[in-house]
Amino acid sequence: MHGFRSMPALCCLGLFRRLTGMVLVATLALSGCVGLDSFPDQEAPMKIKGPSEGYLLEPGNLVRLTVFGESNLSGDFTLDPSGTLALPLVGNIRAAGLTAPVVAGRIEEMLRKNGYLQEPKVAVEVLTFRPFYVLGEVRSPGEFPYLSGMTVLSAIARAGGYDYRARQGEAVLVRDVNGEQVQYHALERTPILPGDIIKVMERMF
């Protein structure tokens, strides 16, 4: 008899274990929900400048160069790995880290300086941008090419849409602002910019 516990004692022990397990599961669930339910207080701006405005060129970007009245100098060009554009007559122009209007001004200056054109008029249009990223509860997270006019919803659609765990209708948007990553609370209609990161959170239940 000494090797056995009484039935009331066994029942109490089993109940204690069940209660302990329930508390542990509840604690883990609550700790998970705190992280999943936390969105940044700052709302993402609903009005943004066009992607070309203020966009800093980088290696791999494709740009369209138009020299008005000079079709033989116009065309599509890609920044090489060093961030340089190799252009006819002008030669190599350092473009990485500069905006399209600044690059256009430098090309005008080079054409004027070298005596090719007296009053050159040049336009540079960015055709491809830095990619954006979708992470979290989507079917195919990853890196995607940016297109003008994209929103959080169209970005999520490019990533295959929400998965079954997703908290739909809102997301965390991470954007580079003056060299610092800033997190915003974003809605599906929030516009995105090149290089943005969209994080789709897991729903609470």
JOHU-V408958 format. One record per residue. N is the residue number from 1. RES is the residue in three letters. SS is DSSP state (helix for helix, strand for strand, loop for the rest). PSI is psi in whole degrees, -180 to 180 (NA if undefined). D_LAST is the distance of its C-alpha to the last C-alpha in Angstrom with 2 decimals. Layout:
# JOHU-V408958
N & RES & SS & PSI & D_LAST
N & RES & SS & PSI & D_LAST
This chain:
# JOHU-V408958
1 & MET & loop & -29 & 48.35
2 & HIS & loop & -22 & 47.71
3 & GLY & loop & -3 & 45.42
4 & PHE & loop & 149 & 43.04
5 & ARG & loop & 154 & 40.71
6 & SER & loop & 156 & 40.84
7 & MET & helix & -44 & 38.23
8 & PRO & helix & -38 & 36.93
9 & ALA & helix & -41 & 36.53
10 & LEU & helix & -41 & 34.60
11 & CYS & helix & -42 & 32.25
12 & CYS & helix & -42 & 31.65
13 & LEU & helix & -43 & 31.05
14 & GLY & helix & -41 & 28.49
15 & LEU & helix & -40 & 26.65
16 & PHE & helix & -43 & 26.73
17 & ARG & helix & -42 & 25.29
18 & ARG & helix & -43 & 22.40
19 & LEU & helix & -40 & 21.69
20 & THR & helix & -43 & 22.05
21 & GLY & helix & -40 & 19.60
22 & MET & helix & -41 & 16.96
23 & VAL & helix & -41 & 17.68
24 & LEU & helix & -45 & 17.52
25 & VAL & helix & -43 & 14.12
26 & ALA & helix & -40 & 12.80
27 & THR & helix & -45 & 14.81
28 & LEU & helix & -40 & 13.55
29 & ALA & helix & -43 & 9.84
30 & LEU & helix & -40 & 11.02
31 & SER & helix & -35 & 13.36
32 & GLY & helix & -39 & 10.97
33 & CYS & helix & -33 & 8.86
34 & VAL & helix & -45 & 12.34
35 & GLY & helix & -36 & 13.40
36 & LEU & helix & -24 & 10.60
37 & ASP & loop & -3 & 10.79
38 & SER & loop & 111 & 14.55
39 & PHE & loop & 150 & 16.46
40 & PRO & loop & 147 & 20.28
41 & ASP & loop & -31 & 22.03
42 & GLN & loop & 127 & 24.58
43 & GLU & strand & 140 & 24.11
44 & ALA & loop & 141 & 25.50
45 & PRO & loop & 136 & 28.83
46 & MET & loop & -16 & 28.89
47 & LYS & loop & 123 & 32.57
48 & ILE & loop & 160 & 33.86
49 & LYS & loop & 160 & 37.19
50 & GLY & loop & 153 & 37.83
51 & PRO & loop & -27 & 37.01
52 & SER & loop & -28 & 40.76
53 & GLU & loop & 117 & 41.41
54 & GLY & loop & -3 & 41.30
55 & TYR & loop & 129 & 40.02
56 & LEU & loop & 122 & 41.75
57 & LEU & loop & 152 & 43.06
58 & GLU & loop & 163 & 42.43
59 & PRO & loop & 138 & 43.80
60 & GLY & loop & -18 & 42.83
61 & ASN & loop & 140 & 42.51
62 & LEU & strand & 129 & 44.55
63 & VAL & strand & 153 & 46.60
64 & ARG & strand & 118 & 49.05
65 & LEU & strand & 125 & 52.36
66 & THR & strand & 115 & 54.58
67 & VAL & strand & 106 & 58.11
68 & PHE & loop & 128 & 59.47
69 & GLY & loop & 1 & 62.71
70 & GLU & loop & 78 & 62.40
71 & SER & helix & -28 & 60.48
72 & ASN & helix & -16 & 61.75
73 & LEU & helix & -9 & 59.92
74 & SER & loop & 162 & 56.64
75 & GLY & strand & -178 & 53.85
76 & ASP & strand & 134 & 50.45
77 & PHE & strand & 148 & 50.23
78 & THR & strand & 135 & 47.68
79 & LEU & loop & 127 & 47.50
80 & ASP & loop & 175 & 48.59
81 & PRO & loop & -22 & 46.89
82 & SER & loop & 0 & 48.94
83 & GLY & loop & 23 & 47.77
84 & THR & strand & 145 & 51.15
85 & LEU & strand & 127 & 52.22
86 & ALA & strand & 109 & 55.42
87 & LEU & strand & 149 & 57.18
88 & PRO & loop & 141 & 60.54
89 & LEU & loop & -47 & 63.40
90 & VAL & loop & -39 & 61.12
91 & GLY & strand & -149 & 60.16
92 & ASN & strand & 129 & 57.15
93 & ILE & strand & 124 & 55.04
94 & ARG & strand & 119 & 52.44
95 & ALA & loop & -22 & 49.33
96 & ALA & loop & 136 & 46.32
97 & GLY & loop & 2 & 44.93
98 & LEU & loop & 156 & 46.69
99 & THR & loop & 163 & 45.63
100 & ALA & helix & -44 & 47.10
101 & PRO & helix & -36 & 49.55
102 & VAL & helix & -42 & 50.87
103 & VAL & helix & -41 & 51.49
104 & ALA & helix & -42 & 53.26
105 & GLY & helix & -39 & 55.47
106 & ARG & helix & -38 & 56.42
107 & ILE & helix & -42 & 57.37
108 & GLU & helix & -42 & 59.52
109 & GLU & helix & -43 & 61.19
110 & MET & helix & -40 & 61.98
111 & LEU & helix & -38 & 63.41
112 & ARG & helix & -43 & 65.54
113 & LYS & helix & -40 & 66.61
114 & ASN & loop & 1 & 67.73
115 & GLY & loop & 16 & 69.69
116 & TYR & loop & -40 & 67.84
117 & LEU & loop & 142 & 66.99
118 & GLN & loop & -46 & 68.37
119 & GLU & loop & 72 & 65.45
120 & PRO & loop & 142 & 62.43
121 & LYS & loop & 116 & 59.31
122 & VAL & strand & 140 & 56.23
123 & ALA & strand & 139 & 52.60
124 & VAL & strand & 123 & 49.77
125 & GLU & strand & 130 & 46.55
126 & VAL & strand & 125 & 43.49
127 & LEU & loop & -34 & 42.36
128 & THR & loop & 144 & 39.67
129 & PHE & loop & 175 & 37.36
130 & ARG & loop & 138 & 35.29
131 & PRO & loop & 165 & 32.18
132 & PHE & strand & 170 & 28.63
133 & TYR & strand & 140 & 25.62
134 & VAL & strand & 124 & 22.03
135 & LEU & strand & 166 & 19.69
136 & GLY & strand & -140 & 16.09
137 & GLU & loop & 66 & 13.74
138 & VAL & strand & 164 & 16.65
139 & ARG & loop & -34 & 18.68
140 & SER & loop & 74 & 21.85
141 & PRO & loop & 153 & 21.66
142 & GLY & strand & -159 & 25.11
143 & GLU & strand & 140 & 28.13
144 & PHE & strand & 148 & 29.36
145 & PRO & loop & 140 & 32.57
146 & TYR & loop & 141 & 32.44
147 & LEU & loop & 144 & 33.84
148 & SER & loop & 142 & 34.96
149 & GLY & loop & 11 & 32.80
150 & MET & loop & 150 & 29.42
151 & THR & strand & 175 & 26.18
152 & VAL & helix & -42 & 22.67
153 & LEU & helix & -44 & 21.82
154 & SER & helix & -31 & 24.95
155 & ALA & helix & -43 & 24.24
156 & ILE & helix & -37 & 20.83
157 & ALA & helix & -39 & 22.71
158 & ARG & helix & -26 & 25.28
159 & ALA & loop & 18 & 22.67
160 & GLY & loop & 0 & 21.79
161 & GLY & loop & 176 & 18.97
162 & TYR & strand & 148 & 15.20
163 & ASP & loop & -180 & 13.78
164 & TYR & loop & -15 & 10.95
165 & ARG & loop & -4 & 8.53
166 & ALA & strand & 144 & 9.98
167 & ARG & loop & 105 & 9.29
168 & GLN & loop & 155 & 12.22
169 & GLY & loop & -15 & 15.14
170 & GLU & strand & 161 & 15.68
171 & ALA & strand & 170 & 16.51
172 & VAL & strand & 128 & 18.60
173 & LEU & strand & 126 & 22.24
174 & VAL & strand & 124 & 24.74
175 & ARG & strand & 142 & 28.37
176 & ASP & strand & 118 & 31.72
177 & VAL & strand & 108 & 33.59
178 & ASN & loop & 42 & 37.11
179 & GLY & loop & 1 & 36.34
180 & GLU & strand & 142 & 33.18
181 & GLN & strand & 121 & 29.56
182 & VAL & strand & 134 & 27.77
183 & GLN & strand & 136 & 24.03
184 & TYR & strand & 155 & 23.05
185 & HIS & strand & 120 & 20.11
186 & ALA & strand & 150 & 20.65
187 & LEU & strand & 172 & 19.89
188 & GLU & loop & -32 & 20.46
189 & ARG & loop & 1 & 24.06
190 & THR & loop & 127 & 24.88
191 & PRO & strand & 149 & 27.93
192 & ILE & loop & 165 & 28.08
193 & LEU & loop & 164 & 31.14
194 & PRO & loop & 137 & 32.53
195 & GLY & loop & -7 & 31.05
196 & ASP & loop & 152 & 27.72
197 & ILE & strand & 126 & 24.58
198 & ILE & strand & 122 & 21.30
199 & LYS & strand & 116 & 18.12
200 & VAL & strand & 121 & 14.96
201 & MET & loop & 162 & 11.96
202 & GLU & strand & 139 & 8.71
203 & ARG & loop & 157 & 5.70
204 & MET & loop & -36 & 3.81
205 & PHE & loop & NA & 0.00
